[in-house]
Amino acid sequence: MKITVYCENPEDPAYEKAIGALAENAEIVLLPAATCARTIKSKAAGTVIYFDPAAIPEEKIVDLGSRTQEPWGVLDRRGAILDPAALIHSGAADYVGPALFK
């Protein structure tokens, strides 16, 4: 499985550690959130996509997720999302809260 994460700091090992806890042996690609809009179709094709709400506002996450055919979710390291169920209702396949990052 290949997982693409658009995050605040791709150099931070906490993202790989959290994803590794969810999906052993996954190929993980960490990309800066600032590149998301222009690279989501090329770099994230054929992957599960995760967005970091510390770097991308919730409304933008829902918009980006709705424009892709790939399954997507949120890695909410800081607990920024107040209603994770609303993301699932908006099409997210997964929500990972701050507990996994501890």
Disulfide bonds with the S-S distance in Angstrom:
none
